[in-house]
């Protein structure tokens, strides 16, 4: 810049020499001889920036100190400039006087840091510049909840005028994340005139930083199967972490298909650990080392962070199919009779493809129909397959199966071959068949071998429900201890008699209510007493190894006392096991049928055969119970019950199918046998009344074909097509037992 003399400068900017001399003198006194300030002043004046002047004049409360601070000049210099601007008609004389006479102090509020973390301290500097005494002076501090003052302004009686100003330093502690405002309000009087000045600053408080470290360990991994990668994440930082995810999942995707990532909504507080699972499916087998996995996560104000790299090693096995092949067969046959071998094939392991089975029979065996070779495109895990082979032999065969070859391809395409013998698929003994005649007397065989014999079954003990307080019936010599069951008409109790023996007491629900309420037993209706008397008379006259044992009838009280069957019911057994093996199911059906045959010969129909009415004593002896709707065949009265849905015969539901008879009990027993062998009822309970007369039961897989035929006959809708007696039915079942069990 060219150096100008006083006259040149006065001419250039249009300021009289006397005013310009005063300005320069003030600049010199205050050591502000800065050419840049003069340059800026020249530009403002020379360009006559009216917009700045207009904005200045709009503020009626602006003080000389405010403007001096704005332009970076001293108040005295600015006062001279304002006088010249009035002279030039750039500002009004009235406004200039108001600015010069306005003695409102200057308040400046400054903060040392605009961003801090929770726990840090920040400093706020307050500066007050007054042109006159402030008496009194009040300083108020307000702030957001995220910051907390550690000290408050000193109480002042007055603030003296000073060019340098009055300073005070305040300390604040950041306690919670967010955007926080600190406001300082100066109030007081100058020359008895009230004023108020407000200054503020803003600080962003960030949460403390989280710091995640993780370890990954894998479950046993198998190729082609989903599994968990267990990841334990610890937060060693001072702040909480959220939105946790893998930053570089491609590191895993090289070896695994990722089915499920870490749930994003998870949050790990500072100092805590959490376990998560990443669900994956291996793409190949082998030993793998995965390195450089990084977790991406955020703090509570959504700032993003990254963990240290994570590495882990794992091994992926190739799962193999686990083939199980079993055969059931009769070990006796008549000469030239077709013998059915029932094969049950199951894959307990991984998927198998191109499965082939080839059965080599020994010499002297002729395959009549069925399979000796079998193929499947693939067998899924847990898949069951059943098929049969019908053979014919002319002499005793000590070893029916010579060899079985099973071939398959695993999921990696490797072919395998398994060689089995007859003993491998038939159990502990070799598969052999003896040519012999059936026992000449089926009934004698059944009575000697099966009837009255205990079942070899792992019974399920069902806990009884003890009464809150036992009920002592001293006149009857009974003490009721537990409630065994309660229906719509009667209740049964476990009781103890005078000898200390456990017995079952059956009584009407009405009587049980009277006992609990202390009402006289004589109040019970005669109709109920007659009904129980009828059941007691039936029980009293029957004696069979597989019928519930009658002990006593308390006539005046309508109580029936029976033996206690500790091992529960067939219903409990089926609920636990689902279905029974062929031998056990046949024994239960034959023993139940033997009891029904005895009843029918004594002119009694049971009419409610079902698993819950077939009980087992502590010795494992089967007992048929519950004669609530039983009736004499000679009785002309209509049955007052349709039986139990799911087990009742068509004629129990619809009169047009005929009268009830022995074949009615045969139908219900056939339903029970079907359920024992298959795990399901032949007719669904839902819409049973419609289904029982319209549907044909599906054959059961894995049992002899002859047994399926017997069941279909016993479950015929028409009573003429059914077995007429229970004896006919169990004779056929006994033949099946002899051949296959």
Buried (B, 14 or more C-beta within 10 A) or exposed (E): EEEBEEEEBBEEBEBEEEBBBBBBEBBEEEEBEEEEBBEBBBEBBEEEEEEEBEEBBEEEEBBBBBBBBEBEBBBBBBBBBBBBBBBEEBBEEEBBEBBBEBBBBBBBBEBEEEEBBBEBEBEBBBBBBBBBBBBEBBBEBEBBEBBEBEEEBEEBEEBEBEEEBBEBEBEBBBEBBBEBEBBBBBBBBBEEEEBEBEBBBEBBBBBBBBBBBBEBEBEEBBBBBBBBBBBEBBBEBBBBBBBBBBBBBEBBEEBBEBEEBBEEEBBBEBEEEBEBBBBBBBEEBEEBEBEEBBBBBBBBEEBEBEBEEBEBEBEBBBBBBEBBBBBBBBBBBEEEEBBBBBBBBBBEBBBBBBBBBBBEBBEEBEBEEBBBEBEBEBBEBEBEBEBBBBBBBEEEBEBBBEBBBBBBBBBEEEEEEBEBBBEBBBEEEBBBBEBEEBBEEBBEBBEEBBBBBBBEBEBBEBEBEEBEEEBBBEEBBBBBBBBBBEEEBBBBBBBBBEEEEBBBBBBBBBBBEBBEEEEEBEEBEEEBBEBBBBBBEBBEEBEBBBBBBBBBBBEEBBBBBBBBBBBBBBBBBBEEBEBBEBEBBBBBBBBBBBBBBBBBEBEBBBBBBBBBBBBBBEEBBBBBBBBBBBBBBEEEEEBEBBBBBBBBBBBBBBEEBBEBBBBBBBBBBBBBBBBBBBEBBBBBEEEBBEBBBEBEBEEBBBBBBBBBEBBBBBBBBEBEEBBEBBBBBBBBBBBBBBBBB
